[in-house]
């Protein structure tokens, strides 16, 4: 079973994402912000990271950069799920090493489809 680290400072968004992913057969670990995600990522392996962009303590792009610096996460798919949709923000995400960019509100079927395409 694939493990996904789901990162969002909104409890309701984390619940929706976790519910969607668990129903699709994924093991989900939740983190409340980028710093919490980083701490959890150093303790175990994940097959995919799904992160919000705008969060306290560490945002999604900063988390992506930090994960990419760790050899363990060099090839791990990282998807940013956010309300941000500007091209400049998407380019910053790509430059940081994000695999993909999804805009909220998300369609559960589309989220599962995208994860299915990038997860190993």
Secondary structure, 3 states (H helix, E strand, C coil): CCEEEEECCCHHHHHHHHHHHHHCCCEEEEECCHHHHHHHHHHCCCCEEEECCCCCCCCHHHHHHHHHHCHHHCCCEEEEEECCCCHHHHHHHHHHCCCEEEECCCCHHHHHHHHHHHCC
